[in-house]
């Protein structure tokens, strides 16, 4: 009887290890970061840049239209991130006195690595202009960066979604980021480059938020 119990225990531990390994392999996935870099031209002067990030799961790029999700690299609280990791709904644009922005240095370093990968490995695939008024024109450059890493995703509350004209999942970065240079030699590059980004509403931050 004791031998049978030990055998069951060994089997349970083995199953746990298999499931854990399967999860860890699935968690570090391939993504494409799409950056919308907007500048505003008023007659001649060019005003400061605004960056808007979106994320696409690389294994979905052949499904049109592109299934893109808002991605945030700043402006969210620690409690928002913890709720996102549990797939709970968050109010990402609402802050109060209990909001905690004291992230651990390890996490902040991961975000800095993520930013540097995007900054140094992005490639421009499109440029379009949108005339706002007689004297004001928006110039939008589209960059893409292939990346591996871990993200959490969750829904946002209705009032947050209404501020950016969006309803659905948003993504927050977690860790284990690396540059996926093999993407540039794949047929997916042509697919993404030919997508018409000018038709989408890309401003996934409220007007007052300049991050």
C-alpha positions in Angstrom: 0.0 0.0 0.0 2.9 2.3 0.9 4.6 1.5 -2.4 1.4 2.4 -4.3 1.1 5.8 -2.5 4.8 6.5 -3.3 4.1 5.7 -7.0 1.1 8.0 -7.1 3.2 10.8 -5.5 6.0 10.4 -8.1 3.4 10.5 -10.9 1.8 13.7 -9.5 5.2 15.4 -9.2 6.1 14.3 -12.8 2.8 15.8 -14.1 3.4 19.0 -12.2 6.9 19.4 -13.8 5.5 18.7 -17.3 2.8 21.3 -16.9 5.2 23.8 -15.4 7.6 23.4 -18.3 4.8 23.6 -20.8 3.6 26.8 -19.2 7.1 28.4 -19.2 7.6 27.6 -22.9 4.2 29.1 -23.8 4.7 32.2 -21.6 7.7 33.5 -23.6 6.1 34.2 -26.9 6.9 36.1 -30.1 5.3 39.5 -30.6 5.5 42.5 -32.9 5.6 45.9 -31.4 4.0 48.6 -33.6 5.0 52.2 -32.8 3.0 55.1 -34.1 5.3 58.2 -33.9 3.2 61.3 -34.3 4.5 64.9 -34.9 2.3 67.9 -35.5 3.2 70.4 -38.2 1.7 73.9 -37.7 2.5 75.7 -40.9 6.3 75.2 -40.8 7.4 74.4 -37.2 7.4 70.7 -36.1 6.1 70.1 -32.6 7.2 67.4 -30.2 6.8 63.7 -30.9 4.2 61.4 -29.3 4.6 57.7 -29.2 1.7 55.2 -29.2 2.5 51.5 -28.8 0.5 48.5 -30.0 1.3 44.8 -29.8 0.5 41.9 -32.2 1.0 38.3 -31.5 3.4 37.1 -34.2 1.4 33.9 -34.9 -1.6 36.0 -35.8 -0.2 38.4 -38.5 -1.6 36.4 -41.4 -5.2 37.0 -40.1 -6.4 40.3 -41.5 -7.2 42.8 -40.2 -4.2 42.8 -37.8 -5.3 41.9 -34.3 -3.6 44.7 -32.5 -3.9 45.6 -28.8 -2.9 48.8 -26.9 0.5 48.4 -25.1 1.6 50.6 -22.3 5.1 51.1 -21.1 4.4 53.7 -18.4 1.6 55.5 -16.7 0.0 52.5 -15.0 0.2 51.7 -11.3 1.6 48.7 -9.5 -1.8 47.6 -8.4 -3.0 47.8 -12.1 -0.2 45.5 -13.1 -1.0 43.0 -10.4 -4.6 43.0 -11.4 -3.6 42.6 -15.1 -1.5 39.6 -14.2 -4.6 38.0 -12.7 -6.7 38.9 -15.9 -8.9 41.3 -13.8 -10.4 44.4 -15.3 -8.4 47.6 -14.6 -9.1 51.4 -14.9 -5.7 52.3 -16.3 -6.3 56.0 -16.7 -7.7 56.6 -13.2 -5.4 57.3 -10.3 -6.1 58.0 -6.6 -4.3 58.4 -3.3 -3.9 54.6 -2.9 -2.3 54.1 -6.3 1.2 52.6 -5.9 3.9 53.5 -8.4 6.8 52.2 -6.4 7.9 49.4 -8.7 10.9 47.2 -7.8 14.2 48.1 -9.5 14.2 44.6 -11.2 11.0 45.4 -13.0 12.1 48.9 -13.9 15.2 47.4 -15.4 13.1 45.0 -17.5 11.1 47.9 -18.9 14.4 49.8 -19.7 15.6 46.7 -21.6 12.3 46.6 -23.4 12.5 50.2 -24.4 16.0 49.9 -25.6 15.1 46.9 -27.8 12.4 48.9 -29.4 14.5 52.0 -29.8 17.5 50.3 -31.4 15.8 47.6 -33.5 12.7 49.2 -34.9 12.2 49.7 -38.7 10.0 52.2 -40.4 7.4 50.6 -42.7 5.0 53.4 -43.4 4.4 57.2 -43.2 1.1 59.0 -43.6 -0.2 62.5 -43.1 -3.5 63.6 -41.8 -4.7 67.2 -42.3 -6.4 68.4 -39.1 -7.1 72.0 -40.3 -5.8 74.5 -42.9 -2.6 75.1 -40.9 -2.3 71.9 -38.9 -1.1 68.5 -40.2 -0.2 65.3 -38.3 2.7 63.3 -39.6 2.7 59.7 -38.5 5.5 57.3 -38.9 4.9 53.5 -38.4 7.7 51.4 -37.0 7.7 47.7 -36.1 10.0 45.8 -33.8 9.9 42.0 -33.4 10.4 40.9 -29.9 10.2 37.9 -27.5 8.9 38.3 -24.0 6.2 38.0 -21.4 3.2 40.3 -21.2 0.0 40.3 -19.2 -3.3 41.3 -20.8 -6.7 42.3 -19.4 -9.8 44.2 -20.1 -10.2 47.9 -19.2 -13.3 49.5 -17.7 -15.7 51.2 -19.9 -14.8 54.8 -18.9 -11.1 54.2 -19.7 -12.0 52.7 -23.0 -14.2 55.6 -23.9 -11.3 58.0 -23.5 -9.4 56.3 -26.3 -12.3 55.0 -28.4 -11.4 51.4 -27.7 -13.0 48.3 -26.2 -11.1 45.1 -25.6 -7.8 43.8 -24.1 -4.8 45.9 -23.3 -1.2 44.6 -22.7 1.4 45.5 -20.1 5.1 44.3 -20.3 6.5 41.9 -17.7 9.9 40.4 -18.4 12.4 38.2 -20.4 12.5 40.5 -23.4 14.8 39.7 -26.3 15.1 40.9 -29.9 13.7 38.5 -32.6 16.0 39.3 -35.5 14.8 36.3 -37.5 11.5 38.1 -38.2 13.2 40.3 -40.9 13.8 37.2 -43.0 10.3 35.8 -42.8 7.3 36.3 -45.1 5.5 38.0 -42.2 7.5 41.2 -42.8 5.9 41.7 -46.2 2.4 41.0 -44.8 2.8 43.5 -42.0 4.5 46.2 -44.2 1.6 46.1 -46.7 -1.1 46.7 -44.0 -2.8 50.1 -44.1 -2.2 51.5 -40.7 -3.7 54.9 -41.6 -7.2 53.4 -41.3 -7.0 52.7 -37.6 -7.5 54.9 -34.6 -4.0 54.6 -33.0 -4.2 57.2 -30.2 -4.4 54.8 -27.2 -3.7 57.5 -24.6 -6.0 60.4 -23.5 -5.0 63.7 -25.0 -3.6 65.0 -21.7 -1.2 62.0 -21.4 2.0 62.8 -23.3 4.0 59.7 -22.3 
